[in-house]
Amino acid sequence: MDEKGKLKTNLQQKYGDNINRLFAAYLQMGSIFSTIWIEHGTLYFGAADGAIYAVE
């Protein structure tokens, strides 16, 4: 999104005004939708695939 809350131009060209197609693409990419957290030297985050990942 840009500073006005609109889809960026390149995303508008690819997805038009179809936010459902855009969100589906994010899900297919395995995007990170959670806040990350670090505990005892391990980085944790939740992804669009429903999994929680841990990286040391």
PDB file of N, CA, C and O in Angstrom:
ATOM      1  N   MET A   1       0.836  -1.168   0.000  1.00  0.00           N
ATOM      2  CA  MET A   1       0.000   0.000   0.000  1.00  0.00           C
ATOM      3  C   MET A   1       0.891   1.244   0.000  1.00  0.00           C
ATOM      4  O   MET A   1       1.998   1.242   0.539  1.00  0.00           O
ATOM      5  N   ASP A   2       0.388   2.270  -0.602  1.00  0.00           N
ATOM      6  CA  ASP A   2       1.124   3.527  -0.580  1.00  0.00           C
ATOM      7  C   ASP A   2       0.680   4.367   0.616  1.00  0.00           C
ATOM      8  O   ASP A   2      -0.119   3.918   1.438  1.00  0.00           O
ATOM      9  N   GLU A   3       1.203   5.583   0.705  1.00  0.00           N
ATOM     10  CA  GLU A   3       0.888   6.437   1.856  1.00  0.00           C
ATOM     11  C   GLU A   3      -0.574   6.867   1.910  1.00  0.00           C
ATOM     12  O   GLU A   3      -1.035   7.352   2.943  1.00  0.00           O
ATOM     13  N   LYS A   4      -1.309   6.696   0.811  1.00  0.00           N
ATOM     14  CA  LYS A   4      -2.734   7.035   0.784  1.00  0.00           C
ATOM     15  C   LYS A   4      -3.630   5.820   1.015  1.00  0.00           C
ATOM     16  O   LYS A   4      -4.854   5.924   0.940  1.00  0.00           O
ATOM     17  N   GLY A   5      -3.013   4.654   1.299  1.00  0.00           N
ATOM     18  CA  GLY A   5      -3.786   3.452   1.545  1.00  0.00           C
ATOM     19  C   GLY A   5      -4.246   2.743   0.281  1.00  0.00           C
ATOM     20  O   GLY A   5      -5.106   1.864   0.336  1.00  0.00           O
ATOM     21  N   LYS A   6      -3.680   3.121  -0.851  1.00  0.00           N
ATOM     22  CA  LYS A   6      -4.031   2.507  -2.136  1.00  0.00           C
ATOM     23  C   LYS A   6      -2.991   1.456  -2.497  1.00  0.00           C
ATOM     24  O   LYS A   6      -1.850   1.520  -2.037  1.00  0.00           O
ATOM     25  N   LEU A   7      -3.388   0.481  -3.326  1.00  0.00           N
ATOM     26  CA  LEU A   7      -2.416  -0.489  -3.823  1.00  0.00           C
ATOM     27  C   LEU A   7      -1.351   0.230  -4.632  1.00  0.00           C
ATOM     28  O   LEU A   7      -1.662   1.145  -5.395  1.00  0.00           O
ATOM     29  N   LYS A   8      -0.102  -0.174  -4.473  1.00  0.00           N
ATOM     30  CA  LYS A   8       0.967   0.430  -5.270  1.00  0.00           C
ATOM     31  C   LYS A   8       0.706   0.167  -6.741  1.00  0.00           C
ATOM     32  O   LYS A   8       0.049  -0.811  -7.098  1.00  0.00           O
ATOM     33  N   THR A   9       1.220   1.039  -7.590  1.00  0.00           N
ATOM     34  CA  THR A   9       0.927   1.000  -9.025  1.00  0.00           C
ATOM     35  C   THR A   9       1.204  -0.367  -9.639  1.00  0.00           C
ATOM     36  O   THR A   9       0.365  -0.888 -10.374  1.00  0.00           O
ATOM     37  N   ASN A  10       2.366  -0.962  -9.353  1.00  0.00           N
ATOM     38  CA  ASN A  10       2.683  -2.256  -9.955  1.00  0.00           C
ATOM     39  C   ASN A  10       1.720  -3.349  -9.505  1.00  0.00           C
ATOM     40  O   ASN A  10       1.415  -4.261 -10.273  1.00  0.00           O
ATOM     41  N   LEU A  11       1.238  -3.262  -8.267  1.00  0.00           N
ATOM     42  CA  LEU A  11       0.258  -4.238  -7.795  1.00  0.00           C
ATOM     43  C   LEU A  11      -1.107  -3.976  -8.418  1.00  0.00           C
ATOM     44  O   LEU A  11      -1.848  -4.912  -8.718  1.00  0.00           O
ATOM     45  N   GLN A  12      -1.437  -2.705  -8.610  1.00  0.00           N
ATOM     46  CA  GLN A  12      -2.702  -2.377  -9.266  1.00  0.00           C
ATOM     47  C   GLN A  12      -2.721  -2.920 -10.681  1.00  0.00           C
ATOM     48  O   GLN A  12      -3.745  -3.429 -11.135  1.00  0.00           O
ATOM     49  N   GLN A  13      -1.608  -2.819 -11.381  1.00  0.00           N
ATOM     50  CA  GLN A  13      -1.541  -3.318 -12.750  1.00  0.00           C
ATOM     51  C   GLN A  13      -1.718  -4.834 -12.776  1.00  0.00           C
ATOM     52  O   GLN A  13      -2.378  -5.365 -13.669  1.00  0.00           O
ATOM     53  N   LYS A  14      -1.139  -5.524 -11.816  1.00  0.00           N
ATOM     54  CA  LYS A  14      -1.210  -6.987 -11.803  1.00  0.00           C
ATOM     55  C   LYS A  14      -2.549  -7.507 -11.282  1.00  0.00           C
ATOM     56  O   LYS A  14      -3.089  -8.473 -11.821  1.00  0.00           O
ATOM     57  N   TYR A  15      -3.091  -6.868 -10.231  1.00  0.00           N
ATOM     58  CA  TYR A  15      -4.288  -7.398  -9.575  1.00  0.00           C
ATOM     59  C   TYR A  15      -5.530  -6.527  -9.740  1.00  0.00           C
ATOM     60  O   TYR A  15      -6.623  -6.921  -9.335  1.00  0.00           O
ATOM     61  N   GLY A  16      -5.365  -5.353 -10.330  1.00  0.00           N
ATOM     62  CA  GLY A  16      -6.514  -4.458 -10.470  1.00  0.00           C
ATOM     63  C   GLY A  16      -7.063  -4.121  -9.101  1.00  0.00           C
ATOM     64  O   GLY A  16      -6.296  -3.876  -8.170  1.00  0.00           O
ATOM     65  N   ASP A  17      -8.335  -4.104  -8.966  1.00  0.00           N
ATOM     66  CA  ASP A  17      -8.957  -3.817  -7.675  1.00  0.00           C
ATOM     67  C   ASP A  17      -9.415  -5.086  -6.967  1.00  0.00           C
ATOM     68  O   ASP A  17     -10.238  -5.020  -6.053  1.00  0.00           O
ATOM     69  N   ASN A  18      -8.894  -6.241  -7.378  1.00  0.00           N
ATOM     70  CA  ASN A  18      -9.321  -7.513  -6.822  1.00  0.00           C
ATOM     71  C   ASN A  18      -8.436  -7.889  -5.635  1.00  0.00           C
ATOM     72  O   ASN A  18      -7.438  -8.592  -5.794  1.00  0.00           O
ATOM     73  N   ILE A  19      -8.806  -7.421  -4.455  1.00  0.00           N
ATOM     74  CA  ILE A  19      -8.023  -7.677  -3.251  1.00  0.00           C
ATOM     75  C   ILE A  19      -7.969  -9.170  -2.928  1.00  0.00           C
ATOM     76  O   ILE A  19      -7.005  -9.626  -2.314  1.00  0.00           O
ATOM     77  N   ASN A  20      -8.974  -9.932  -3.324  1.00  0.00           N
ATOM     78  CA  ASN A  20      -8.973 -11.382  -3.077  1.00  0.00           C
ATOM     79  C   ASN A  20      -7.857 -12.070  -3.847  1.00  0.00           C
ATOM     80  O   ASN A  20      -7.190 -12.953  -3.308  1.00  0.00           O
ATOM     81  N   ARG A  21      -7.646 -11.680  -5.097  1.00  0.00           N
ATOM     82  CA  ARG A  21      -6.535 -12.257  -5.881  1.00  0.00           C
ATOM     83  C   ARG A  21      -5.193 -11.879  -5.269  1.00  0.00           C
ATOM     84  O   ARG A  21      -4.279 -12.702  -5.209  1.00  0.00           O
ATOM     85  N   LEU A  22      -5.075 -10.634  -4.814  1.00  0.00           N
ATOM     86  CA  LEU A  22      -3.837 -10.177  -4.189  1.00  0.00           C
ATOM     87  C   LEU A  22      -3.551 -10.976  -2.920  1.00  0.00           C
ATOM     88  O   LEU A  22      -2.427 -11.440  -2.725  1.00  0.00           O
ATOM     89  N   PHE A  23      -4.547 -11.142  -2.061  1.00  0.00           N
ATOM     90  CA  PHE A  23      -4.359 -11.887  -0.823  1.00  0.00           C
ATOM     91  C   PHE A  23      -4.031 -13.349  -1.113  1.00  0.00           C
ATOM     92  O   PHE A  23      -3.191 -13.935  -0.429  1.00  0.00           O
ATOM     93  N   ALA A  24      -4.673 -13.946  -2.109  1.00  0.00           N
ATOM     94  CA  ALA A  24      -4.377 -15.330  -2.491  1.00  0.00           C
ATOM     95  C   ALA A  24      -2.917 -15.460  -2.919  1.00  0.00           C
ATOM     96  O   ALA A  24      -2.268 -16.460  -2.610  1.00  0.00           O
ATOM     97  N   ALA A  25      -2.402 -14.465  -3.621  1.00  0.00           N
ATOM     98  CA  ALA A  25      -0.997 -14.492  -4.034  1.00  0.00           C
ATOM     99  C   ALA A  25      -0.080 -14.421  -2.818  1.00  0.00           C
ATOM    100  O   ALA A  25       0.932 -15.121  -2.765  1.00  0.00           O
ATOM    101  N   TYR A  26      -0.423 -13.580  -1.837  1.00  0.00           N
ATOM    102  CA  TYR A  26       0.363 -13.519  -0.607  1.00  0.00           C
ATOM    103  C   TYR A  26       0.382 -14.871   0.093  1.00  0.00           C
ATOM    104  O   TYR A  26       1.425 -15.298   0.588  1.00  0.00           O
ATOM    105  N   LEU A  27      -0.753 -15.541   0.137  1.00  0.00           N
ATOM    106  CA  LEU A  27      -0.815 -16.848   0.784  1.00  0.00           C
ATOM    107  C   LEU A  27       0.057 -17.866   0.066  1.00  0.00           C
ATOM    108  O   LEU A  27       0.721 -18.679   0.711  1.00  0.00           O
ATOM    109  N   GLN A  28       0.063 -17.831  -1.251  1.00  0.00           N
ATOM    110  CA  GLN A  28       0.877 -18.774  -2.022  1.00  0.00           C
ATOM    111  C   GLN A  28       2.366 -18.539  -1.822  1.00  0.00           C
ATOM    112  O   GLN A  28       3.158 -19.475  -1.923  1.00  0.00           O
ATOM    113  N   MET A  29       2.757 -17.299  -1.537  1.00  0.00           N
ATOM    114  CA  MET A  29       4.167 -16.975  -1.330  1.00  0.00           C
ATOM    115  C   MET A  29       4.651 -17.387   0.052  1.00  0.00           C
ATOM    116  O   MET A  29       5.857 -17.391   0.303  1.00  0.00           O
ATOM    117  N   GLY A  30       3.738 -17.733   0.954  1.00  0.00           N
ATOM    118  CA  GLY A  30       4.131 -18.071   2.317  1.00  0.00           C
ATOM    119  C   GLY A  30       4.537 -16.840   3.109  1.00  0.00           C
ATOM    120  O   GLY A  30       5.427 -16.902   3.957  1.00  0.00           O
ATOM    121  N   SER A  31       3.891 -15.741   2.833  1.00  0.00           N
ATOM    122  CA  SER A  31       4.225 -14.468   3.472  1.00  0.00           C
ATOM    123  C   SER A  31       4.122 -14.548   4.990  1.00  0.00           C
ATOM    124  O   SER A  31       3.356 -15.339   5.539  1.00  0.00           O
ATOM    125  N   ILE A  32       4.913 -13.709   5.651  1.00  0.00           N
ATOM    126  CA  ILE A  32       4.877 -13.610   7.105  1.00  0.00           C
ATOM    127  C   ILE A  32       3.836 -12.567   7.479  1.00  0.00           C
ATOM    128  O   ILE A  32       3.933 -11.406   7.080  1.00  0.00           O
ATOM    129  N   PHE A  33       2.845 -12.988   8.243  1.00  0.00           N
ATOM    130  CA  PHE A  33       1.776 -12.094   8.661  1.00  0.00           C
ATOM    131  C   PHE A  33       1.769 -11.844  10.159  1.00  0.00           C
ATOM    132  O   PHE A  33       0.876 -11.166  10.669  1.00  0.00           O
ATOM    133  N   SER A  34       2.740 -12.377  10.863  1.00  0.00           N
ATOM    134  CA  SER A  34       2.742 -12.211  12.312  1.00  0.00           C
ATOM    135  C   SER A  34       3.868 -11.276  12.729  1.00  0.00           C
ATOM    136  O   SER A  34       4.765 -10.958  11.949  1.00  0.00           O
ATOM    137  N   THR A  35       3.793 -10.854  13.964  1.00  0.00           N
ATOM    138  CA  THR A  35       4.913 -10.152  14.570  1.00  0.00           C
ATOM    139  C   THR A  35       5.971 -11.194  14.896  1.00  0.00           C
ATOM    140  O   THR A  35       5.656 -12.263  15.420  1.00  0.00           O
ATOM    141  N   ILE A  36       7.211 -10.889  14.591  1.00  0.00           N
ATOM    142  CA  ILE A  36       8.278 -11.836  14.943  1.00  0.00           C
ATOM    143  C   ILE A  36       8.631 -11.653  16.411  1.00  0.00           C
ATOM    144  O   ILE A  36       8.405 -10.589  16.987  1.00  0.00           O
ATOM    145  N   TRP A  37       9.182 -12.693  17.004  1.00  0.00           N
ATOM    146  CA  TRP A  37       9.668 -12.572  18.364  1.00  0.00           C
ATOM    147  C   TRP A  37      10.928 -13.402  18.512  1.00  0.00           C
ATOM    148  O   TRP A  37      11.117 -14.404  17.823  1.00  0.00           O
ATOM    149  N   ILE A  38      11.784 -12.970  19.418  1.00  0.00           N
ATOM    150  CA  ILE A  38      13.054 -13.643  19.676  1.00  0.00           C
ATOM    151  C   ILE A  38      13.080 -14.052  21.131  1.00  0.00           C
ATOM    152  O   ILE A  38      12.787 -13.268  22.033  1.00  0.00           O
ATOM    153  N   GLU A  39      13.440 -15.309  21.326  1.00  0.00           N
ATOM    154  CA  GLU A  39      13.525 -15.842  22.682  1.00  0.00           C
ATOM    155  C   GLU A  39      14.697 -16.809  22.750  1.00  0.00           C
ATOM    156  O   GLU A  39      14.775 -17.747  21.957  1.00  0.00           O
ATOM    157  N   HIS A  40      15.596 -16.591  23.681  1.00  0.00           N
ATOM    158  CA  HIS A  40      16.764 -17.460  23.876  1.00  0.00           C
ATOM    159  C   HIS A  40      17.535 -17.667  22.572  1.00  0.00           C
ATOM    160  O   HIS A  40      17.968 -18.781  22.278  1.00  0.00           O
ATOM    161  N   GLY A  41      17.707 -16.603  21.793  1.00  0.00           N
ATOM    162  CA  GLY A  41      18.512 -16.666  20.575  1.00  0.00           C
ATOM    163  C   GLY A  41      17.813 -17.297  19.379  1.00  0.00           C
ATOM    164  O   GLY A  41      18.454 -17.539  18.356  1.00  0.00           O
ATOM    165  N   THR A  42      16.525 -17.568  19.481  1.00  0.00           N
ATOM    166  CA  THR A  42      15.769 -18.155  18.375  1.00  0.00           C
ATOM    167  C   THR A  42      14.716 -17.154  17.903  1.00  0.00           C
ATOM    168  O   THR A  42      13.995 -16.570  18.713  1.00  0.00           O
ATOM    169  N   LEU A  43      14.635 -16.965  16.599  1.00  0.00           N
ATOM    170  CA  LEU A  43      13.650 -16.078  15.980  1.00  0.00           C
ATOM    171  C   LEU A  43      12.426 -16.902  15.618  1.00  0.00           C
ATOM    172  O   LEU A  43      12.552 -17.943  14.973  1.00  0.00           O
ATOM    173  N   TYR A  44      11.249 -16.453  16.021  1.00  0.00           N
ATOM    174  CA  TYR A  44       9.994 -17.152  15.742  1.00  0.00           C
ATOM    175  C   TYR A  44       9.082 -16.247  14.920  1.00  0.00           C
ATOM    176  O   TYR A  44       9.069 -15.030  15.104  1.00  0.00           O
ATOM    177  N   PHE A  45       8.319 -16.855  14.014  1.00  0.00           N
ATOM    178  CA  PHE A  45       7.313 -16.096  13.265  1.00  0.00           C
ATOM    179  C   PHE A  45       6.281 -17.059  12.698  1.00  0.00           C
ATOM    180  O   PHE A  45       6.570 -18.232  12.461  1.00  0.00           O
ATOM    181  N   GLY A  46       5.090 -16.552  12.486  1.00  0.00           N
ATOM    182  CA  GLY A  46       4.016 -17.320  11.865  1.00  0.00           C
ATOM    183  C   GLY A  46       3.892 -16.911  10.406  1.00  0.00           C
ATOM    184  O   GLY A  46       4.038 -15.735  10.073  1.00  0.00           O
ATOM    185  N   ALA A  47       3.628 -17.861   9.550  1.00  0.00           N
ATOM    186  CA  ALA A  47       3.524 -17.602   8.114  1.00  0.00           C
ATOM    187  C   ALA A  47       2.101 -17.859   7.622  1.00  0.00           C
ATOM    188  O   ALA A  47       1.266 -18.427   8.326  1.00  0.00           O
ATOM    189  N   ALA A  48       1.861 -17.424   6.402  1.00  0.00           N
ATOM    190  CA  ALA A  48       0.534 -17.550   5.797  1.00  0.00           C
ATOM    191  C   ALA A  48       0.106 -19.002   5.623  1.00  0.00           C
ATOM    192  O   ALA A  48      -1.081 -19.277   5.451  1.00  0.00           O
ATOM    193  N   ASP A  49       1.052 -19.930   5.665  1.00  0.00           N
ATOM    194  CA  ASP A  49       0.695 -21.348   5.522  1.00  0.00           C
ATOM    195  C   ASP A  49       0.187 -21.949   6.824  1.00  0.00           C
ATOM    196  O   ASP A  49      -0.124 -23.139   6.880  1.00  0.00           O
ATOM    197  N   GLY A  50       0.102 -21.129   7.879  1.00  0.00           N
ATOM    198  CA  GLY A  50      -0.419 -21.601   9.158  1.00  0.00           C
ATOM    199  C   GLY A  50       0.622 -22.165  10.096  1.00  0.00           C
ATOM    200  O   GLY A  50       0.306 -22.536  11.227  1.00  0.00           O
ATOM    201  N   ALA A  51       1.860 -22.234   9.641  1.00  0.00           N
ATOM    202  CA  ALA A  51       2.935 -22.790  10.466  1.00  0.00           C
ATOM    203  C   ALA A  51       3.639 -21.695  11.246  1.00  0.00           C
ATOM    204  O   ALA A  51       3.649 -20.532  10.844  1.00  0.00           O
ATOM    205  N   ILE A  52       4.224 -22.084  12.363  1.00  0.00           N
ATOM    206  CA  ILE A  52       5.117 -21.216  13.124  1.00  0.00           C
ATOM    207  C   ILE A  52       6.524 -21.743  12.905  1.00  0.00           C
ATOM    208  O   ILE A  52       6.792 -22.932  13.082  1.00  0.00           O
ATOM    209  N   TYR A  53       7.413 -20.847  12.519  1.00  0.00           N
ATOM    210  CA  TYR A  53       8.784 -21.216  12.201  1.00  0.00           C
ATOM    211  C   TYR A  53       9.715 -20.709  13.281  1.00  0.00           C
ATOM    212  O   TYR A  53       9.454 -19.681  13.905  1.00  0.00           O
ATOM    213  N   ALA A  54      10.819 -21.442  13.505  1.00  0.00           N
ATOM    214  CA  ALA A  54      11.845 -21.060  14.455  1.00  0.00           C
ATOM    215  C   ALA A  54      13.190 -21.134  13.737  1.00  0.00           C
ATOM    216  O   ALA A  54      13.531 -22.148  13.127  1.00  0.00           O
ATOM    217  N   VAL A  55      13.949 -20.036  13.823  1.00  0.00           N
ATOM    218  CA  VAL A  55      15.256 -19.969  13.167  1.00  0.00           C
ATOM    219  C   VAL A  55      16.284 -19.596  14.216  1.00  0.00           C
ATOM    220  O   VAL A  55      16.157 -18.585  14.905  1.00  0.00           O
ATOM    221  N   GLU A  56      17.308 -20.435  14.323  1.00  0.00           N
ATOM    222  CA  GLU A  56      18.381 -20.147  15.281  1.00  0.00           C
ATOM    223  C   GLU A  56      19.447 -19.308  14.635  1.00  0.00           C
ATOM    224  O   GLU A  56      20.436 -18.961  15.281  1.00  0.00           O
TER     225      GLU A  56
END
